[in-house]
Amino acid sequence: MHMTQSIIFRSLFILMLNNQIFRVIFCIMKLSIQNMMIHVKLFLNILSQIQVTQMYVDVRRCAQTFQTCIDIPDIPDMHRYV
């Protein structure tokens, strides 16, 4: 049983590499992260309209740190999957 399982996993792995499924998953992750950043930016805009300066500064600093953490490099052929 264990032998068959490992063969199945190995062939699945090769299939994944061939079909560039990793790339697709990576793109989906990137899109969801970008979507999340849009929400963060909207939140910051709302905060700036209400005059909560110190809180706004803190949240903004936090969001900028977050932005650098999730700086995923672009994939040249990403538009194919979108």
mmCIF file as gemmi writes it, N, C-alpha and C atoms, coordinates in Angstrom:
data_model
loop_
_atom_site.group_PDB
_atom_site.id
_atom_site.type_symbol
_atom_site.label_atom_id
_atom_site.label_alt_id
_atom_site.label_comp_id
_atom_site.label_asym_id
_atom_site.label_entity_id
_atom_site.label_seq_id
_atom_site.pdbx_PDB_ins_code
_atom_site.Cartn_x
_atom_site.Cartn_y
_atom_site.Cartn_z
_atom_site.occupancy
_atom_site.B_iso_or_equiv
_atom_site.pdbx_formal_charge
_atom_site.auth_seq_id
_atom_site.auth_asym_id
_atom_site.pdbx_PDB_model_num
ATOM 1 N N . MET Axp A 1 ? 0.838 -1.207 0 1 0 ? 1 A 1
ATOM 2 C CA . MET Axp A 1 ? 0 0 0 1 0 ? 1 A 1
ATOM 3 C C . MET Axp A 1 ? 0.876 1.261 0 1 0 ? 1 A 1
ATOM 4 N N . HIS Axp A 2 ? 1.866 1.273 0.879 1 0 ? 2 A 1
ATOM 5 C CA . HIS Axp A 2 ? 2.739 2.439 1.001 1 0 ? 2 A 1
ATOM 6 C C . HIS Axp A 2 ? 3.496 2.696 -0.304 1 0 ? 2 A 1
ATOM 7 N N . MET Axp A 3 ? 3.93 1.602 -0.932 1 0 ? 3 A 1
ATOM 8 C CA . MET Axp A 3 ? 4.667 1.686 -2.188 1 0 ? 3 A 1
ATOM 9 C C . MET Axp A 3 ? 3.807 2.344 -3.278 1 0 ? 3 A 1
ATOM 10 N N . THR Axp A 4 ? 2.586 1.878 -3.397 1 0 ? 4 A 1
ATOM 11 C CA . THR Axp A 4 ? 1.655 2.422 -4.406 1 0 ? 4 A 1
ATOM 12 C C . THR Axp A 4 ? 1.399 3.897 -4.148 1 0 ? 4 A 1
ATOM 13 N N . GLN Axp A 5 ? 1.218 4.251 -2.886 1 0 ? 5 A 1
ATOM 14 C CA . GLN Axp A 5 ? 0.976 5.645 -2.512 1 0 ? 5 A 1
ATOM 15 C C . GLN Axp A 5 ? 2.121 6.537 -2.958 1 0 ? 5 A 1
ATOM 16 N N . SER Axp A 6 ? 3.352 6.12 -2.684 1 0 ? 6 A 1
ATOM 17 C CA . SER Axp A 6 ? 4.492 6.957 -3.038 1 0 ? 6 A 1
ATOM 18 C C . SER Axp A 6 ? 4.613 7.106 -4.556 1 0 ? 6 A 1
ATOM 19 N N . ILE Axp A 7 ? 4.289 6.046 -5.292 1 0 ? 7 A 1
ATOM 20 C CA . ILE Axp A 7 ? 4.32 6.121 -6.763 1 0 ? 7 A 1
ATOM 21 C C . ILE Axp A 7 ? 3.259 7.106 -7.254 1 0 ? 7 A 1
ATOM 22 N N . ILE Axp A 8 ? 2.083 7.045 -6.663 1 0 ? 8 A 1
ATOM 23 C CA . ILE Axp A 8 ? 0.994 7.963 -7.029 1 0 ? 8 A 1
ATOM 24 C C . ILE Axp A 8 ? 1.406 9.402 -6.756 1 0 ? 8 A 1
ATOM 25 N N . PHE Axp A 9 ? 1.972 9.64 -5.569 1 0 ? 9 A 1
ATOM 26 C CA . PHE Axp A 9 ? 2.404 10.989 -5.216 1 0 ? 9 A 1
ATOM 27 C C . PHE Axp A 9 ? 3.488 11.495 -6.149 1 0 ? 9 A 1
ATOM 28 N N . ARG Axp A 10 ? 4.411 10.609 -6.482 1 0 ? 10 A 1
ATOM 29 C CA . ARG Axp A 10 ? 5.51 10.995 -7.363 1 0 ? 10 A 1
ATOM 30 C C . ARG Axp A 10 ? 4.985 11.383 -8.747 1 0 ? 10 A 1
ATOM 31 N N . SER Axp A 11 ? 4.077 10.573 -9.273 1 0 ? 11 A 1
ATOM 32 C CA . SER Axp A 11 ? 3.534 10.867 -10.604 1 0 ? 11 A 1
ATOM 33 C C . SER Axp A 11 ? 2.678 12.141 -10.586 1 0 ? 11 A 1
ATOM 34 N N . LEU Axp A 12 ? 1.955 12.352 -9.47 1 0 ? 12 A 1
ATOM 35 C CA . LEU Axp A 12 ? 1.174 13.575 -9.318 1 0 ? 12 A 1
ATOM 36 C C . LEU Axp A 12 ? 2.084 14.794 -9.303 1 0 ? 12 A 1
ATOM 37 N N . PHE Axp A 13 ? 3.2 14.656 -8.6 1 0 ? 13 A 1
ATOM 38 C CA . PHE Axp A 13 ? 4.161 15.749 -8.493 1 0 ? 13 A 1
ATOM 39 C C . PHE Axp A 13 ? 4.717 16.111 -9.874 1 0 ? 13 A 1
ATOM 40 N N . ILE Axp A 14 ? 5.052 15.089 -10.653 1 0 ? 14 A 1
ATOM 41 C CA . ILE Axp A 14 ? 5.572 15.309 -12.002 1 0 ? 14 A 1
ATOM 42 C C . ILE Axp A 14 ? 4.505 15.98 -12.873 1 0 ? 14 A 1
ATOM 43 N N . LEU Axp A 15 ? 3.269 15.513 -12.737 1 0 ? 15 A 1
ATOM 44 C CA . LEU Axp A 15 ? 2.151 16.116 -13.472 1 0 ? 15 A 1
ATOM 45 C C . LEU Axp A 15 ? 1.999 17.591 -13.115 1 0 ? 15 A 1
ATOM 46 N N . MET Axp A 16 ? 2.098 17.878 -11.822 1 0 ? 16 A 1
ATOM 47 C CA . MET Axp A 16 ? 1.955 19.26 -11.359 1 0 ? 16 A 1
ATOM 48 C C . MET Axp A 16 ? 3.024 20.148 -11.971 1 0 ? 16 A 1
ATOM 49 N N . LEU Axp A 17 ? 4.238 19.642 -12.017 1 0 ? 17 A 1
ATOM 50 C CA . LEU Axp A 17 ? 5.318 20.424 -12.601 1 0 ? 17 A 1
ATOM 51 C C . LEU Axp A 17 ? 5.082 20.64 -14.091 1 0 ? 17 A 1
ATOM 52 N N . ASN Axp A 18 ? 4.642 19.594 -14.764 1 0 ? 18 A 1
ATOM 53 C CA . ASN Axp A 18 ? 4.406 19.688 -16.202 1 0 ? 18 A 1
ATOM 54 C C . ASN Axp A 18 ? 3.284 20.656 -16.545 1 0 ? 18 A 1
ATOM 55 N N . ASN Axp A 19 ? 2.238 20.628 -15.749 1 0 ? 19 A 1
ATOM 56 C CA . ASN Axp A 19 ? 1.077 21.471 -16.05 1 0 ? 19 A 1
ATOM 57 C C . ASN Axp A 19 ? 1.166 22.853 -15.426 1 0 ? 19 A 1
ATOM 58 N N . GLN Axp A 20 ? 2.254 23.103 -14.747 1 0 ? 20 A 1
ATOM 59 C CA . GLN Axp A 20 ? 2.483 24.411 -14.104 1 0 ? 20 A 1
ATOM 60 C C . GLN Axp A 20 ? 1.348 24.791 -13.154 1 0 ? 20 A 1
ATOM 61 N N . ILE Axp A 21 ? 0.827 23.775 -12.463 1 0 ? 21 A 1
ATOM 62 C CA . ILE Axp A 21 ? -0.246 24.042 -11.502 1 0 ? 21 A 1
ATOM 63 C C . ILE Axp A 21 ? 0.281 24.93 -10.366 1 0 ? 21 A 1
ATOM 64 N N . PHE Axp A 22 ? 1.554 24.744 -10.028 1 0 ? 22 A 1
ATOM 65 C CA . PHE Axp A 22 ? 2.157 25.579 -8.989 1 0 ? 22 A 1
ATOM 66 C C . PHE Axp A 22 ? 2.041 27.046 -9.363 1 0 ? 22 A 1
ATOM 67 N N . ARG Axp A 23 ? 2.314 27.323 -10.626 1 0 ? 23 A 1
ATOM 68 C CA . ARG Axp A 23 ? 2.247 28.688 -11.134 1 0 ? 23 A 1
ATOM 69 C C . ARG Axp A 23 ? 0.845 29.263 -10.97 1 0 ? 23 A 1
ATOM 70 N N . VAL Axp A 24 ? -0.15 28.46 -11.298 1 0 ? 24 A 1
ATOM 71 C CA . VAL Axp A 24 ? -1.55 28.894 -11.188 1 0 ? 24 A 1
ATOM 72 C C . VAL Axp A 24 ? -1.894 29.188 -9.73 1 0 ? 24 A 1
ATOM 73 N N . ILE Axp A 25 ? -1.506 28.27 -8.841 1 0 ? 25 A 1
ATOM 74 C CA . ILE Axp A 25 ? -1.77 28.447 -7.409 1 0 ? 25 A 1
ATOM 75 C C . ILE Axp A 25 ? -1.095 29.72 -6.915 1 0 ? 25 A 1
ATOM 76 N N . PHE Axp A 26 ? 0.136 29.93 -7.365 1 0 ? 26 A 1
ATOM 77 C CA . PHE Axp A 26 ? 0.914 31.109 -7 1 0 ? 26 A 1
ATOM 78 C C . PHE Axp A 26 ? 0.193 32.379 -7.441 1 0 ? 26 A 1
ATOM 79 N N . CYS Axp A 27 ? -0.356 32.344 -8.66 1 0 ? 27 A 1
ATOM 80 C CA . CYS Axp A 27 ? -1.101 33.493 -9.196 1 0 ? 27 A 1
ATOM 81 C C . CYS Axp A 27 ? -2.35 33.772 -8.376 1 0 ? 27 A 1
ATOM 82 N N . ILE Axp A 28 ? -3.059 32.704 -8.027 1 0 ? 28 A 1
ATOM 83 C CA . ILE Axp A 28 ? -4.285 32.853 -7.234 1 0 ? 28 A 1
ATOM 84 C C . ILE Axp A 28 ? -3.94 33.48 -5.882 1 0 ? 28 A 1
ATOM 85 N N . MET Axp A 29 ? -2.85 33.009 -5.276 1 0 ? 29 A 1
ATOM 86 C CA . MET Axp A 29 ? -2.403 33.564 -3.998 1 0 ? 29 A 1
ATOM 87 C C . MET Axp A 29 ? -2.084 35.044 -4.155 1 0 ? 29 A 1
ATOM 88 N N . LYS Axp A 30 ? -1.364 35.373 -5.216 1 0 ? 30 A 1
ATOM 89 C CA . LYS Axp A 30 ? -0.968 36.753 -5.466 1 0 ? 30 A 1
ATOM 90 C C . LYS Axp A 30 ? -2.196 37.644 -5.62 1 0 ? 30 A 1
ATOM 91 N N . LEU Axp A 31 ? -3.192 37.165 -6.368 1 0 ? 31 A 1
ATOM 92 C CA . LEU Axp A 31 ? -4.416 37.944 -6.582 1 0 ? 31 A 1
ATOM 93 C C . LEU Axp A 31 ? -5.159 38.169 -5.273 1 0 ? 31 A 1
ATOM 94 N N . SER Axp A 32 ? -5.245 37.13 -4.437 1 0 ? 32 A 1
ATOM 95 C CA . SER Axp A 32 ? -5.974 37.288 -3.178 1 0 ? 32 A 1
ATOM 96 C C . SER Axp A 32 ? -5.234 38.251 -2.247 1 0 ? 32 A 1
ATOM 97 N N . ILE Axp A 33 ? -3.901 38.24 -2.307 1 0 ? 33 A 1
ATOM 98 C CA . ILE Axp A 33 ? -3.118 39.17 -1.486 1 0 ? 33 A 1
ATOM 99 C C . ILE Axp A 33 ? -3.332 40.598 -1.978 1 0 ? 33 A 1
ATOM 100 N N . GLN Axp A 34 ? -3.355 40.789 -3.299 1 0 ? 34 A 1
ATOM 101 C CA . GLN Axp A 34 ? -3.597 42.124 -3.857 1 0 ? 34 A 1
ATOM 102 C C . GLN Axp A 34 ? -4.977 42.622 -3.45 1 0 ? 34 A 1
ATOM 103 N N . ASN Axp A 35 ? -5.944 41.721 -3.473 1 0 ? 35 A 1
ATOM 104 C CA . ASN Axp A 35 ? -7.302 42.052 -3.071 1 0 ? 35 A 1
ATOM 105 C C . ASN Axp A 35 ? -7.332 42.511 -1.615 1 0 ? 35 A 1
ATOM 106 N N . MET Axp A 36 ? -6.57 41.816 -0.781 1 0 ? 36 A 1
ATOM 107 C CA . MET Axp A 36 ? -6.487 42.142 0.635 1 0 ? 36 A 1
ATOM 108 C C . MET Axp A 36 ? -5.878 43.54 0.817 1 0 ? 36 A 1
ATOM 109 N N . MET Axp A 37 ? -4.851 43.838 0.004 1 0 ? 37 A 1
ATOM 110 C CA . MET Axp A 37 ? -4.199 45.142 0.102 1 0 ? 37 A 1
ATOM 111 C C . MET Axp A 37 ? -5.155 46.264 -0.293 1 0 ? 37 A 1
ATOM 112 N N . ILE Axp A 38 ? -6.048 46.001 -1.241 1 0 ? 38 A 1
ATOM 113 C CA . ILE Axp A 38 ? -7.042 46.998 -1.638 1 0 ? 38 A 1
ATOM 114 C C . ILE Axp A 38 ? -7.938 47.319 -0.44 1 0 ? 38 A 1
ATOM 115 N N . HIS Axp A 39 ? -8.324 46.276 0.316 1 0 ? 39 A 1
ATOM 116 C CA . HIS Axp A 39 ? -9.149 46.482 1.501 1 0 ? 39 A 1
ATOM 117 C C . HIS Axp A 39 ? -8.417 47.289 2.553 1 0 ? 39 A 1
ATOM 118 N N . VAL Axp A 40 ? -7.134 46.997 2.729 1 0 ? 40 A 1
ATOM 119 C CA . VAL Axp A 40 ? -6.321 47.747 3.699 1 0 ? 40 A 1
ATOM 120 C C . VAL Axp A 40 ? -6.264 49.214 3.288 1 0 ? 40 A 1
ATOM 121 N N . LYS Axp A 41 ? -6.073 49.473 1.993 1 0 ? 41 A 1
ATOM 122 C CA . LYS Axp A 41 ? -5.989 50.858 1.506 1 0 ? 41 A 1
ATOM 123 C C . LYS Axp A 41 ? -7.317 51.592 1.687 1 0 ? 41 A 1
ATOM 124 N N . LEU Axp A 42 ? -8.427 50.904 1.423 1 0 ? 42 A 1
ATOM 125 C CA . LEU Axp A 42 ? -9.746 51.51 1.631 1 0 ? 42 A 1
ATOM 126 C C . LEU Axp A 42 ? -9.943 51.873 3.099 1 0 ? 42 A 1
ATOM 127 N N . PHE Axp A 43 ? -9.53 50.959 3.96 1 0 ? 43 A 1
ATOM 128 C CA . PHE Axp A 43 ? -9.617 51.164 5.407 1 0 ? 43 A 1
ATOM 129 C C . PHE Axp A 43 ? -8.807 52.398 5.823 1 0 ? 43 A 1
ATOM 130 N N . LEU Axp A 44 ? -7.615 52.539 5.232 1 0 ? 44 A 1
ATOM 131 C CA . LEU Axp A 44 ? -6.765 53.686 5.534 1 0 ? 44 A 1
ATOM 132 C C . LEU Axp A 44 ? -7.404 54.986 5.055 1 0 ? 44 A 1
ATOM 133 N N . ASN Axp A 45 ? -8.042 54.943 3.896 1 0 ? 45 A 1
ATOM 134 C CA . ASN Axp A 45 ? -8.721 56.138 3.376 1 0 ? 45 A 1
ATOM 135 C C . ASN Axp A 45 ? -9.855 56.574 4.288 1 0 ? 45 A 1
ATOM 136 N N . ILE Axp A 46 ? -10.628 55.607 4.774 1 0 ? 46 A 1
ATOM 137 C CA . ILE Axp A 46 ? -11.736 55.908 5.692 1 0 ? 46 A 1
ATOM 138 C C . ILE Axp A 46 ? -11.173 56.518 6.975 1 0 ? 46 A 1
ATOM 139 N N . LEU Axp A 47 ? -10.091 55.934 7.475 1 0 ? 47 A 1
ATOM 140 C CA . LEU Axp A 47 ? -9.475 56.442 8.698 1 0 ? 47 A 1
ATOM 141 C C . LEU Axp A 47 ? -8.964 57.863 8.517 1 0 ? 47 A 1
ATOM 142 N N . SER Axp A 48 ? -8.431 58.156 7.337 1 0 ? 48 A 1
ATOM 143 C CA . SER Axp A 48 ? -7.881 59.493 7.129 1 0 ? 48 A 1
ATOM 144 C C . SER Axp A 48 ? -8.987 60.546 7.048 1 0 ? 48 A 1
ATOM 145 N N . GLN Axp A 49 ? -10.172 60.124 6.598 1 0 ? 49 A 1
ATOM 146 C CA . GLN Axp A 49 ? -11.292 61.065 6.531 1 0 ? 49 A 1
ATOM 147 C C . GLN Axp A 49 ? -11.811 61.393 7.929 1 0 ? 49 A 1
ATOM 148 N N . ILE Axp A 50 ? -11.857 60.384 8.787 1 0 ? 50 A 1
ATOM 149 C CA . ILE Axp A 50 ? -12.171 60.636 10.194 1 0 ? 50 A 1
ATOM 150 C C . ILE Axp A 50 ? -10.829 61.107 10.776 1 0 ? 50 A 1
ATOM 151 N N . GLN Axp A 51 ? -10.849 62.097 11.612 1 0 ? 51 A 1
ATOM 152 C CA . GLN Axp A 51 ? -9.575 62.657 12.074 1 0 ? 51 A 1
ATOM 153 C C . GLN Axp A 51 ? -8.979 61.89 13.266 1 0 ? 51 A 1
ATOM 154 N N . VAL Axp A 52 ? -8.549 60.648 13.027 1 0 ? 52 A 1
ATOM 155 C CA . VAL Axp A 52 ? -7.926 59.879 14.113 1 0 ? 52 A 1
ATOM 156 C C . VAL Axp A 52 ? -6.449 59.755 13.76 1 0 ? 52 A 1
ATOM 157 N N . THR Axp A 53 ? -5.741 60.866 13.876 1 0 ? 53 A 1
ATOM 158 C CA . THR Axp A 53 ? -4.394 60.925 13.32 1 0 ? 53 A 1
ATOM 159 C C . THR Axp A 53 ? -3.432 59.868 13.85 1 0 ? 53 A 1
ATOM 160 N N . GLN Axp A 54 ? -3.306 59.739 15.171 1 0 ? 54 A 1
ATOM 161 C CA . GLN Axp A 54 ? -2.303 58.816 15.704 1 0 ? 54 A 1
ATOM 162 C C . GLN Axp A 54 ? -2.599 57.371 15.31 1 0 ? 54 A 1
ATOM 163 N N . MET Axp A 55 ? -3.87 56.999 15.42 1 0 ? 55 A 1
ATOM 164 C CA . MET Axp A 55 ? -4.278 55.652 15.042 1 0 ? 55 A 1
ATOM 165 C C . MET Axp A 55 ? -4.015 55.429 13.551 1 0 ? 55 A 1
ATOM 166 N N . TYR Axp A 56 ? -4.304 56.43 12.759 1 0 ? 56 A 1
ATOM 167 C CA . TYR Axp A 56 ? -4.092 56.357 11.311 1 0 ? 56 A 1
ATOM 168 C C . TYR Axp A 56 ? -2.616 56.128 10.989 1 0 ? 56 A 1
ATOM 169 N N . VAL Axp A 57 ? -1.771 56.869 11.673 1 0 ? 57 A 1
ATOM 170 C CA . VAL Axp A 57 ? -0.325 56.733 11.465 1 0 ? 57 A 1
ATOM 171 C C . VAL Axp A 57 ? 0.137 55.323 11.819 1 0 ? 57 A 1
ATOM 172 N N . ASP Axp A 58 ? -0.351 54.794 12.961 1 0 ? 58 A 1
ATOM 173 C CA . ASP Axp A 58 ? 0.012 53.448 13.394 1 0 ? 58 A 1
ATOM 174 C C . ASP Axp A 58 ? -0.43 52.399 12.382 1 0 ? 58 A 1
ATOM 175 N N . VAL Axp A 59 ? -1.694 52.492 11.949 1 0 ? 59 A 1
ATOM 176 C CA . VAL Axp A 59 ? -2.231 51.517 11.015 1 0 ? 59 A 1
ATOM 177 C C . VAL Axp A 59 ? -1.485 51.601 9.688 1 0 ? 59 A 1
ATOM 178 N N . ARG Axp A 60 ? -1.183 52.811 9.279 1 0 ? 60 A 1
ATOM 179 C CA . ARG Axp A 60 ? -0.481 53.007 8.016 1 0 ? 60 A 1
ATOM 180 C C . ARG Axp A 60 ? 0.91 52.383 8.072 1 0 ? 60 A 1
ATOM 181 N N . ARG Axp A 61 ? 1.613 52.613 9.178 1 0 ? 61 A 1
ATOM 182 C CA . ARG Axp A 61 ? 2.948 52.047 9.36 1 0 ? 61 A 1
ATOM 183 C C . ARG Axp A 61 ? 2.874 50.521 9.319 1 0 ? 61 A 1
ATOM 184 N N . CYS Axp A 62 ? 1.847 49.989 9.983 1 0 ? 62 A 1
ATOM 185 C CA . CYS Axp A 62 ? 1.628 48.551 10.031 1 0 ? 62 A 1
ATOM 186 C C . CYS Axp A 62 ? 1.377 48.01 8.625 1 0 ? 62 A 1
ATOM 187 N N . ALA Axp A 63 ? 0.543 48.701 7.855 1 0 ? 63 A 1
ATOM 188 C CA . ALA Axp A 63 ? 0.199 48.262 6.499 1 0 ? 63 A 1
ATOM 189 C C . ALA Axp A 63 ? 1.423 48.31 5.589 1 0 ? 63 A 1
ATOM 190 N N . GLN Axp A 64 ? 2.282 49.326 5.784 1 0 ? 64 A 1
ATOM 191 C CA . GLN Axp A 64 ? 3.488 49.42 4.959 1 0 ? 64 A 1
ATOM 192 C C . GLN Axp A 64 ? 4.437 48.266 5.245 1 0 ? 64 A 1
ATOM 193 N N . THR Axp A 65 ? 4.554 47.901 6.513 1 0 ? 65 A 1
ATOM 194 C CA . THR Axp A 65 ? 5.384 46.761 6.891 1 0 ? 65 A 1
ATOM 195 C C . THR Axp A 65 ? 4.832 45.502 6.251 1 0 ? 65 A 1
ATOM 196 N N . PHE Axp A 66 ? 3.505 45.381 6.322 1 0 ? 66 A 1
ATOM 197 C CA . PHE Axp A 66 ? 2.812 44.232 5.758 1 0 ? 66 A 1
ATOM 198 C C . PHE Axp A 66 ? 3.057 44.163 4.249 1 0 ? 66 A 1
ATOM 199 N N . GLN Axp A 67 ? 3.005 45.301 3.592 1 0 ? 67 A 1
ATOM 200 C CA . GLN Axp A 67 ? 3.2 45.39 2.141 1 0 ? 67 A 1
ATOM 201 C C . GLN Axp A 67 ? 4.586 44.864 1.751 1 0 ? 67 A 1
ATOM 202 N N . THR Axp A 68 ? 5.613 45.226 2.52 1 0 ? 68 A 1
ATOM 203 C CA . THR Axp A 68 ? 6.959 44.766 2.179 1 0 ? 68 A 1
ATOM 204 C C . THR Axp A 68 ? 7.105 43.267 2.411 1 0 ? 68 A 1
ATOM 205 N N . CYS Axp A 69 ? 6.372 42.745 3.401 1 0 ? 69 A 1
ATOM 206 C CA . CYS Axp A 69 ? 6.443 41.306 3.69 1 0 ? 69 A 1
ATOM 207 C C . CYS Axp A 69 ? 5.882 40.486 2.548 1 0 ? 69 A 1
ATOM 208 N N . ILE Axp A 70 ? 4.815 40.988 1.899 1 0 ? 70 A 1
ATOM 209 C CA . ILE Axp A 70 ? 4.147 40.179 0.881 1 0 ? 70 A 1
ATOM 210 C C . ILE Axp A 70 ? 4.494 40.655 -0.518 1 0 ? 70 A 1
ATOM 211 N N . ASP Axp A 71 ? 5.69 41.179 -0.679 1 0 ? 71 A 1
ATOM 212 C CA . ASP Axp A 71 ? 6.114 41.674 -1.981 1 0 ? 71 A 1
ATOM 213 C C . ASP Axp A 71 ? 6.493 40.49 -2.859 1 0 ? 71 A 1
ATOM 214 N N . ILE Axp A 72 ? 5.506 39.899 -3.542 1 0 ? 72 A 1
ATOM 215 C CA . ILE Axp A 72 ? 5.739 38.723 -4.363 1 0 ? 72 A 1
ATOM 216 C C . ILE Axp A 72 ? 6.144 39.175 -5.764 1 0 ? 72 A 1
ATOM 217 N N . PRO Axp A 73 ? 7.208 38.591 -6.301 1 0 ? 73 A 1
ATOM 218 C CA . PRO Axp A 73 ? 7.634 38.987 -7.646 1 0 ? 73 A 1
ATOM 219 C C . PRO Axp A 73 ? 6.591 38.639 -8.698 1 0 ? 73 A 1
ATOM 220 N N . ASP Axp A 74 ? 6.528 39.458 -9.743 1 0 ? 74 A 1
ATOM 221 C CA . ASP Axp A 74 ? 5.543 39.223 -10.806 1 0 ? 74 A 1
ATOM 222 C C . ASP Axp A 74 ? 5.922 38.023 -11.653 1 0 ? 74 A 1
ATOM 223 N N . ILE Axp A 75 ? 4.909 37.331 -12.142 1 0 ? 75 A 1
ATOM 224 C CA . ILE Axp A 75 ? 5.137 36.209 -13.044 1 0 ? 75 A 1
ATOM 225 C C . ILE Axp A 75 ? 4.863 36.724 -14.455 1 0 ? 75 A 1
ATOM 226 N N . PRO Axp A 76 ? 5.819 36.576 -15.365 1 0 ? 76 A 1
ATOM 227 C CA . PRO Axp A 76 ? 5.679 37.125 -16.711 1 0 ? 76 A 1
ATOM 228 C C . PRO Axp A 76 ? 4.384 36.718 -17.426 1 0 ? 76 A 1
ATOM 229 N N . ASP Axp A 77 ? 4.006 35.438 -17.312 1 0 ? 77 A 1
ATOM 230 C CA . ASP Axp A 77 ? 2.824 34.996 -18.049 1 0 ? 77 A 1
ATOM 231 C C . ASP Axp A 77 ? 1.604 34.84 -17.15 1 0 ? 77 A 1
ATOM 232 N N . MET Axp A 78 ? 1.48 35.707 -16.163 1 0 ? 78 A 1
ATOM 233 C CA . MET Axp A 78 ? 0.386 35.615 -15.201 1 0 ? 78 A 1
ATOM 234 C C . MET Axp A 78 ? -0.958 35.86 -15.874 1 0 ? 78 A 1
ATOM 235 N N . HIS Axp A 79 ? -0.988 36.753 -16.88 1 0 ? 79 A 1
ATOM 236 C CA . HIS Axp A 79 ? -2.251 37.117 -17.516 1 0 ? 79 A 1
ATOM 237 C C . HIS Axp A 79 ? -2.948 35.916 -18.149 1 0 ? 79 A 1
ATOM 238 N N . ARG Axp A 80 ? -2.208 34.863 -18.419 1 0 ? 80 A 1
ATOM 239 C CA . ARG Axp A 80 ? -2.794 33.66 -19.005 1 0 ? 80 A 1
ATOM 240 C C . ARG Axp A 80 ? -3.796 33.004 -18.057 1 0 ? 80 A 1
ATOM 241 N N . TYR Axp A 81 ? -3.555 33.145 -16.762 1 0 ? 81 A 1
ATOM 242 C CA . TYR Axp A 81 ? -4.389 32.442 -15.783 1 0 ? 81 A 1
ATOM 243 C C . TYR Axp A 81 ? -5.474 33.333 -15.194 1 0 ? 81 A 1
ATOM 244 N N . VAL Axp A 82 ? -5.417 34.616 -15.51 1 0 ? 82 A 1
ATOM 245 C CA . VAL Axp A 82 ? -6.363 35.552 -14.886 1 0 ? 82 A 1
ATOM 246 C C . VAL Axp A 82 ? -7.62 35.658 -15.742 1 0 ? 82 A 1
